[in-house]
């Protein structure tokens, strides 16, 4: 029984899963932020183009 408890305490699979989950969450936040910023810039450019077309 003691050996089983030692094995469970030394098991690092759970920690690795948590690290991967944190990395995945960080990547998702960065991707969402980047898409949001790019989307805002693209919308502004399309609006400029539309304004230029309607003013001529």
C-alpha positions as CSV (number, residue, x, y, z in Angstrom):
1,X,0.0,0.0,0.0
2,X,2.8,2.4,0.9
3,X,4.5,1.7,-2.5
4,X,1.2,2.5,-4.3
5,X,1.0,5.8,-2.4
6,X,4.6,6.7,-3.3
7,X,3.9,5.9,-7.0
8,X,0.9,8.2,-6.9
9,X,2.8,11.0,-5.4
10,X,5.6,10.7,-7.9
11,X,3.2,10.5,-10.9
12,X,3.6,13.7,-13.0
13,X,1.1,12.9,-15.7
14,X,-1.6,15.2,-14.1
15,X,0.9,18.1,-13.9
16,X,1.8,17.7,-17.6
17,X,-1.9,17.7,-18.5
18,X,-2.4,20.9,-16.5
19,X,0.6,22.5,-18.3
20,X,-0.8,21.6,-21.7
21,X,-4.2,23.0,-20.8
22,X,-2.6,26.3,-19.6
23,X,-0.6,26.5,-22.9
24,X,-3.7,25.8,-24.9
25,X,-5.7,28.5,-23.0
26,X,-2.9,31.0,-23.5
27,X,-2.7,30.2,-27.3
28,X,-6.4,30.6,-27.6
29,X,-6.4,34.0,-25.9
30,X,-3.6,35.2,-28.1
31,X,-5.4,33.9,-31.2
32,X,-8.7,35.5,-30.3
33,X,-7.0,38.8,-29.6
34,X,-5.1,38.8,-32.8
35,X,-8.2,37.9,-34.9
36,X,-10.1,40.7,-33.1
37,X,-7.4,43.3,-33.9
38,X,-7.0,42.2,-37.5
39,X,-10.7,42.2,-38.0
40,X,-11.0,45.7,-36.7
41,X,-8.2,46.9,-39.0
42,X,-9.7,45.1,-42.0
43,X,-13.1,46.6,-41.3
44,X,-11.6,50.1,-41.2
45,X,-9.9,49.5,-44.6
46,X,-13.1,48.2,-46.2
47,X,-14.9,51.3,-44.8
48,X,-12.3,53.5,-46.3
49,X,-12.6,51.8,-49.7
50,X,-16.4,52.0,-49.6
51,X,-16.2,55.7,-48.7
52,X,-13.8,56.3,-51.6
53,X,-16.0,54.5,-54.0
54,X,-19.2,56.3,-53.0
55,X,-17.5,59.8,-53.1
56,X,-16.5,59.5,-56.7
